[in-house]
Every structure is written in structure tokens, then in C-alpha cells.
């Protein structure tokens, strides 16, 4: 996306809508916000950037009334305010769309939008509410069926429902937390147009994002936070992506130069999937007759909008979900239905989609989480006796080599940040085995720049060591950056497999959003 392509040229009003001054917020052992100043003007998109743990979401949660600052002042339209809950914020016209949508999927669009709204009344006039919703949605070019169940909507449509919830309550200061993380490129462009339309209407938008290119393309001003402090606030037109990168991490981040391998000679398959079908949790097919091959020394990326069968496919491959039918051949052996432990013994390593939820036991220490993977094997146990000295030594190696930021290997794994959990899981999987196949589901999701670059380097290094990598991602920049081949999933099916050299964000976005084959998408 061209820098500034989405901007209207609208100049922010000199009169601030929100002034946050000297904001301090402490949690046990953490100074999340350290004397932070932050200003929001009328008619601007203000991008708020920072690594994981920089304090940006905490700052916005304070503005939305979720947290109370330990010290500092907040003025809204020049008036000092105390925000004790989101209800107080909404009364002042402040609304927040969280990264994880807060919707009731079994309810309709109109029910979600007007839930707990004063206009709902004791006996709701649904026809009137639906008309109001449709009129408001049409102002921003949205076409939502008020009677549709939210569970059946696309991520982009669900985001529109979240925005409508705020708009019907009169919000004109909108805080959007990583809003593009679940969107296709087409949906992202639509969201940016909506944001610019809101700005033209006098609203103010704060965009919390880790994607520097997006911040540069749609914002009027950018603030960067690092370790709880504001280190930069400038008009977007006056900063470069290099300056922002250095401001976020405090040093120059060296990007990975050589991404894809290009054409190779004779290929050796390490994973071959044939006619695989997998049932989802709702009792309907989530994966439908999938055929796919992963070769040694390649990264095959599976791209797709969330909820199109990617997670169920990965769970079937890694032994976490029983396939309904079909074959999964790993290095010549049919592993369909095999246990995760057996798959690990056969050379399959797995990076789960939510590290803190599925990859670790948060209550256990770092070294105990490493032990869970190796406790049955030599040299970590012998004749039923656990050799804790060997396990602790391996855990220390993981922490050192994979730069896990922890006080010691005895620290509780649940106390680590998301990026450090991801480093721990990668380090544990790769240090305790020599994988033939690595299945990595959303390996950089939610990570900061430094952690993301390190994970990418690790994946590319494994590929160059002839490990086959099956990666799942919704980030098309990442897919295009890392992949040798790309498979697109839609409706539980593989709708196309293309070489990196033939792919573009537009082609992939069309395949992801419409389920069309590559020939029709091109």
C-alpha cells in the first residue's frame, strides 16, 4: 500500500479532544506506564506503536476506564475526568474495539449492537432498530443483514458490528486494538477507508498496531512507546519506517534479506496429505478432501481468513484431532490418528497457534515445561529416574540461545510475555529434537518486531537445513516474505497452491475472501 494513499489530507483541529498527562500505572513488578503524555485531536488517525510490553494497550485501557492510573490527569474536551469503568468512557464518547471481539455469536447483528442500549426498551421495536442500524451502516459503505447470526459473519463483518456498537452510543473517540490482525488485504483497505471517513466526520481514531507500513499509510500522527515511556510523537509525514523501527526497539533491526529459495532441483516429500477430511467442534466438516505435499527444505505457507479449517487441519496433522478419513504420510509412514508423543518420536515438531494457551503449562517453571517434552528420554531420565540436572542444563541453553527474557529457568512460564513464550516453545522444540517436519501455526502472531525477526530467521535457518516447514498465517506480508509455496484455504478446502514468484497480496486476498482458484483471482 502506498504511503498516504488512504489519507484525505484533513488537518487535525488544534483543540485536543483528549489530553493524558503524567500517566503512571504499576502492576506487581512492572512499571507499565511511566509518566506518559498522550494527546488525541479532533479529526485525526493517531497510530500508537510499540513492542509487546511497551505499555500502549495499558494506556488505552486507562482511557477506556478498564484500569485506573496510579497518578496523572485526563482531560476530555478540556474537562478533567475520572474514568472508573468503560461505562464512564462511553458516556464521554470514548469507545474501544478489542483485538478479541466481544460479541455473542449466537445472537443476531441487531441484538449485539443494541444489547444493553437505552433504545432497546422493555418491548423492543426490532423493525425500528434494524432500520437505524442499516442507515448507520450504509453511511460507511457496510452491508450487514441485521438479522444474521454473528457466528456466521466474516472477521471483517464482525469488526463492523463492534464499531456499530460504539457508533450507536455516540462514540467519536475510537480506540482500535490491532484491528487488521484478522482481516484480508481487501478488508484492511475497506477498514482504512472507513477510518478516513470517520475522521472526515470529525471523529478521532487511535490505531494500536505493530505494522509500521499500515501506520504510515493511514495515520496523521504517530506515537511510539518503549518500556512504558513515549519516545517519539511526530506527524506521519515527517518520519520514516527506519526511524520508527529504531524508536520501537532502541536499535536498528536487521531484516532478513534472503527469504525464498526460488527454484530447486529434485524435491523429496516429507509430508503427503491425501483426501483428508476432519470434523470440526460444531459437528460439521472443517477440512474437506484436502490434498497437500510439503517437501524437505521448503516453507509451505497456508494462508486463509481465520475459521476456514486451518486450525483443524493442523490439529489432525499433529495428532490433536482424529481425521474422519484420508491419509497423512510423514516420511513414508501413515500417521493419521497417531498420538502427539509418537509424532514427536518420528520427527514432527509443533508450534501451536496460542503459545500461552496450548504450548506451555503456565503454573510450571521454564525448566519444568522443558521437562514435559523430554522426561521419557535419555539423557533426561534413566530407569524411571528423572535427571533434573540435564533438564535444567537444556533449559538454560534454550533461554540463552533463543534469548528468552527470564530471571532464571526457575521462573514461572506464565509470567513470560507472549514473545518470550514463543521463543521458549521454539527453543524447546528445536533444542530437544532434530525435526524432519515443523508445523508452525501463526508463529509470529502478536510478537513485536525483534521477536518476529528472530522467529523468521529461525524458520529460514531450519528450511536451509532441509527441514520441511508447514506454516499457517493470516499475515500476507509474512506469507509473501517467508514462503516458497503458498496454499490458500477457503471453506475447508485448498483452493490453490502457487509458487511465491506467482503470488501477490491482491491475488491471495481474492482467493482468501472469495475462494476462487488462482487463475480466476489473477
MOTAGI-V278920 format. One line per field, one symbol per residue. ss: DSSP state (a for helix, b for strand, c for the rest). burial: I if it has 9 or more other ideal C-beta (glycine too) atoms within 8 Angstrom, else O. A space follows every 10 residues. Layout:
# MOTAGI-V278920
ss: ???
burial: ???
This chain:
# MOTAGI-V278920
ss: cccccccccc cccccbbbbb bbbbbbbccb bbbbbbbbbb bcccbbbbbb cccccaaaaa aaaccccccc bbbbbbccbb cccccaaaaa accbbbbccc cccccccbaa aaaacccccc cccccaaaaa aaaaaaaaac ccccccccba aaccaaaaaa aaaaaaaccc ccbbbbbccc ccccaaaaaa aaaaaaaaaa cccbbbbbcc caaaaaaacc bbbbbbccbb bbbbbaaacc aaaaaaaaac cccccccccc ccccccccbb bbbbbbbbbc ccccbbbbbb bbbbbcccbb bbbcccccca aaaaaaaccc ccccbbbbbb ccbbccccca aaaaaccbbb bcccaaaaac ccccbaaaaa aaaacccccc bbccbbcaaa aaaaaaaaaa accccccccc cbaaaccaaa aaaaaaaaaa acccccbbbb bcccccccaa aaaaaaaaaa aaaacccbbb bbbccaaaaa aaccbbbbbb ccbbbbbbba aaccaaaaaa aaaacccaaa ac
burial: OOOIOIIOOI OIOOOIIIOI IIIIIOOOOO OIIIIIIIOI IIIIIIIIII IIOIIIOIII IIIIIOOOIO OIOIIIOOOO IOIOOIOIII OIIIIIIOOO IOIOOOIIII IIIIIOIOOI OOOOOOOOII OIIIOIIIOI IIOIOIOIII OOIOIIIIII IIIIIIIIIO IIIIIIIIII IIIIIIIIII IIIIIIIIII OOIIIIIIII OIIIIIIIII IIIIIIOIII OIOOOIOOIO OOIIIIIIIO OOIOOIOOOI OOOOOOOOII IIIOIIIIII OOOOIIIIOI IIOIIIIIII IIIIIOOIII IIIIIIIIIO OOIOOIIIII IOOOIIOOOI OIIIOIIIII IIIOIIOOII OOOIIIIIII IIIIIOOOOI IOOOOOIOOI IIOIIIIIIO OIOIOIOOIO IIIOOIOIII IIIIIIIIII IIIOIIIIII IIIIIOIIII IIIIIIIIII OIIOOOIIII IIIIIIIIII IIIIIIIIII OIIIIIOIOI OOIOIOIIII IIIOOOOIOO IO
